[in-house]
Amino acid sequence: MGRTPQNTTSLDDGRFTKSDLRTMQSIWESGHFHRSPHLAVIGGGIVGLFTALFHKRAHPHHHVLVLERGPFPSGASVKNAGFACFGSPSELLADMDNEGADAMLARVEERWLGLLELRNELGDDAIGFEPTGGHEVYRAHDPLYTRVAERFDALNDLIRPLFGKTVFHWDDQALDRTGMAGLEHLARTDLEGPLDSGALMNTLLRKAIAEGVLFRPCAEVVGFEEGSNAVLIRLADSAEIHAARIVVATNAWTQELLPQLEVVPARGQVLLTNPVPGLRLRGTYHYDEGFYYFRDHAGGVLLGGGRNLDFTGETTAQEGTTPLIQDALVRLLDEVILPGTNYTIARRWSGIMGMGSSKSPIVERTSERVVAAVRLGGMGVAIGIRVARRAAGLLQE
Ligand SMILES: Cc1cc2nc3c(=O)[nH]c(=O)nc-3n(C[C@H](O)[C@H](O)[C@H](O)COP(=O)(O)OP(=O)(O)OC[C@H]3O[C@@H](n4cnc5c(N)ncnc54)[C@H](O)[C@@H]3O)c2cc1C
């Protein structure tokens, strides 16, 4: 209120510098709207939100800000298939062959503990977890089945200590109850199942805000510079924020901010049918070495995969669907999942994962004030919470 004195600048005459504007924050802004937060997390997916929440819990007096490019969480965390899973038998055996038993066991343990922590932290009802089981299905005369069957018991022996019980069981008879065709073998675990990724992220977002994290949507970070006392973050709308520390949790889009990190965008395409009367399929399913995955959702079938048909084309951060992959998904519905059934497609969408030459996430301090928590691959639902816990831990050091 009051008149602007002649010798000061005004917004209209363009003589304010950005640093003038920063020093002109009111006590209400700086006190409550975190214009200079102790921690700014870039990216409001499962990793970013949990990292912010854990840091806030460790430092209740800290101002913690999440900067999210979309109007709400907008990355893979709200585009995925909602499998709460730790790996099919064929995937675990392939990992063991590629990286050794210890690396495979460590990864399975991370996923399993992550799922338990996630369910414990947010609650099964709140995330729509359904304990209807995880499955891998195999065609008749599928060489993959032979490879898995030969080492099935040995795999169970190896992973049993992690779970305290036998994990995978053969249950070929259950295939008759699913109504699927052309399949001969089914491996099942009772420890996996589908969840509702929208409910999960909504619950997590509300929890983070309730515990004092400030969530700023439509805030695209275009770059940052690290100084001796703070990190200067530049937003697409030209605003600037000084944060004492930052966590980059942008997963597939990480190279826009940290080009030195090996994170490659990998698109995944999905479709969902309208409710199919009498659908008998329950739980999550992996097929064809995990290149395809499907589950029941709201009485219909949610199906994704087919990246192996066009790895080059799907190495993109651009959302979109292609006839090549969508047609393959529809063929799978017609021939295997819903044979002889009338169904209609309700929706098609895509999401972008962050991948690399290793299946392990990157959780590291990239410089004094910057931590990266990225490259979640296709397992972020399972490992997101533990990646976030590690990132928050790095901030304490
Ligand atoms: C189709 C599909 C199916 C999947 N199915 C499963 C599954 O069934 N089970 C499973 O465990 N995992 C699955 N995944 C993988 C899982 O979804 C991811 O691993 C996980 O969501 C990654 O979480 P995140 O927080 O690291 O990244 P994201 O959720 O992608 O979050 C990154 C956030 O950063 C924001 N952002 C990016 N750049 C900027 C910027 N410059 N400034 C501000 N904000 C920015 C984005 O908008 C986004 O909200 C699937 C992924 C896809 C794509």
The ligand as an SDF file (V2000), in Angstrom:
LIG
                    3D

 53 58  0  0  0  0  0  0  0  0999 V2000
    3.5560  -48.0880  -19.6220 C   0  0  0  0  0  0  0  0  0  0  0  0
    4.3020  -48.3220  -18.3350 C   0  0  0  0  0  0  0  0  0  0  0  0
    3.9620  -49.3950  -17.5330 C   0  0  0  0  0  0  0  0  0  0  0  0
    4.6300  -49.5940  -16.3230 C   0  0  0  0  0  0  0  0  0  0  0  0
    4.2010  -50.5870  -15.5000 N   0  0  0  0  0  0  0  0  0  0  0  0
    4.7720  -50.7340  -14.2830 C   0  0  0  0  0  0  0  0  0  0  0  0
    4.2760  -51.6760  -13.3790 C   0  0  0  0  0  0  0  0  0  0  0  0
    3.2770  -52.3440  -13.6550 O   0  0  0  0  0  0  0  0  0  0  0  0
    4.9150  -51.8440  -12.1950 N   0  0  0  0  0  0  0  0  0  0  0  0
    6.0160  -51.1000  -11.8710 C   0  0  0  0  0  0  0  0  0  0  0  0
    6.5970  -51.3230  -10.8040 O   0  0  0  0  0  0  0  0  0  0  0  0
    6.4780  -50.1540  -12.6860 N   0  0  0  0  0  0  0  0  0  0  0  0
    5.8780  -49.9520  -13.8840 C   0  0  0  0  0  0  0  0  0  0  0  0
    6.3280  -48.9940  -14.7320 N   0  0  0  0  0  0  0  0  0  0  0  0
    7.4930  -48.1930  -14.3200 C   0  0  0  0  0  0  0  0  0  0  0  0
    7.1360  -47.1480  -13.2700 C   0  0  0  0  0  0  0  0  0  0  0  0
    5.9380  -46.4910  -13.6320 O   0  0  0  0  0  0  0  0  0  0  0  0
    8.2850  -46.1550  -13.1480 C   0  0  0  0  0  0  0  0  0  0  0  0
    9.4840  -46.8510  -12.8710 O   0  0  0  0  0  0  0  0  0  0  0  0
    8.0670  -45.1410  -12.0290 C   0  0  0  0  0  0  0  0  0  0  0  0
    6.7870  -44.5600  -12.1220 O   0  0  0  0  0  0  0  0  0  0  0  0
    9.1300  -44.0460  -12.0900 C   0  0  0  0  0  0  0  0  0  0  0  0
    8.8390  -43.0920  -11.1020 O   0  0  0  0  0  0  0  0  0  0  0  0
    9.6460  -41.7320  -11.0590 P   0  0  0  0  0  0  0  0  0  0  0  0
    9.1120  -40.9350   -9.9450 O   0  0  0  0  0  0  0  0  0  0  0  0
   11.1100  -42.0150  -11.0780 O   0  0  0  0  0  0  0  0  0  0  0  0
    9.3610  -41.0440  -12.4640 O   0  0  0  0  0  0  0  0  0  0  0  0
    8.0370  -40.3370  -13.0390 P   0  0  0  0  0  0  0  0  0  0  0  0
    6.8080  -40.8820  -12.4530 O   0  0  0  0  0  0  0  0  0  0  0  0
    8.1810  -40.3640  -14.5170 O   0  0  0  0  0  0  0  0  0  0  0  0
    8.1830  -38.8710  -12.4800 O   0  0  0  0  0  0  0  0  0  0  0  0
    9.0430  -37.9150  -13.0220 C   0  0  0  0  0  0  0  0  0  0  0  0
    8.3210  -36.5900  -12.9080 C   0  0  0  0  0  0  0  0  0  0  0  0
    9.2250  -35.5420  -13.2670 O   0  0  0  0  0  0  0  0  0  0  0  0
    8.4920  -34.5590  -13.9600 C   0  0  0  0  0  0  0  0  0  0  0  0
    9.4720  -33.7890  -14.7140 N   0  0  0  0  0  0  0  0  0  0  0  0
   10.2460  -34.2070  -15.7290 C   0  0  0  0  0  0  0  0  0  0  0  0
   11.0580  -33.2300  -16.1380 N   0  0  0  0  0  0  0  0  0  0  0  0
   10.8040  -32.1390  -15.3500 C   0  0  0  0  0  0  0  0  0  0  0  0
   11.3280  -30.8120  -15.2860 C   0  0  0  0  0  0  0  0  0  0  0  0
   12.3050  -30.4220  -16.1120 N   0  0  0  0  0  0  0  0  0  0  0  0
   10.8290  -29.9690  -14.3570 N   0  0  0  0  0  0  0  0  0  0  0  0
    9.8480  -30.3640  -13.4810 C   0  0  0  0  0  0  0  0  0  0  0  0
    9.3220  -31.6230  -13.5260 N   0  0  0  0  0  0  0  0  0  0  0  0
    9.7950  -32.5050  -14.4420 C   0  0  0  0  0  0  0  0  0  0  0  0
    7.5200  -35.3540  -14.8140 C   0  0  0  0  0  0  0  0  0  0  0  0
    6.4110  -34.5790  -15.2180 O   0  0  0  0  0  0  0  0  0  0  0  0
    7.1330  -36.4900  -13.8650 C   0  0  0  0  0  0  0  0  0  0  0  0
    5.9580  -36.2030  -13.1230 O   0  0  0  0  0  0  0  0  0  0  0  0
    5.6890  -48.7470  -15.9400 C   0  0  0  0  0  0  0  0  0  0  0  0
    6.0350  -47.6740  -16.7520 C   0  0  0  0  0  0  0  0  0  0  0  0
    5.3480  -47.4420  -17.9390 C   0  0  0  0  0  0  0  0  0  0  0  0
    5.7140  -46.2680  -18.7860 C   0  0  0  0  0  0  0  0  0  0  0  0
  1  2  1  0
  2  3  1  0
  2 52  2  0
  3  4  2  0
  4  5  1  0
  4 50  1  0
  5  6  2  0
  6  7  1  0
  6 13  1  0
  7  8  2  0
  7  9  1  0
  9 10  1  0
 10 11  2  0
 10 12  1  0
 12 13  2  0
 13 14  1  0
 14 15  1  0
 14 50  1  0
 15 16  1  0
 16 17  1  0
 16 18  1  0
 18 19  1  0
 18 20  1  0
 20 21  1  0
 20 22  1  0
 22 23  1  0
 23 24  1  0
 24 25  2  0
 24 26  1  0
 24 27  1  0
 27 28  1  0
 28 29  2  0
 28 30  1  0
 28 31  1  0
 31 32  1  0
 32 33  1  0
 33 34  1  0
 33 48  1  0
 34 35  1  0
 35 36  1  0
 35 46  1  0
 36 37  1  0
 36 45  1  0
 37 38  2  0
 38 39  1  0
 39 40  1  0
 39 45  2  0
 40 41  1  0
 40 42  2  0
 42 43  1  0
 43 44  2  0
 44 45  1  0
 46 47  1  0
 46 48  1  0
 48 49  1  0
 50 51  2  0
 51 52  1  0
 52 53  1  0
M  END
$$$$
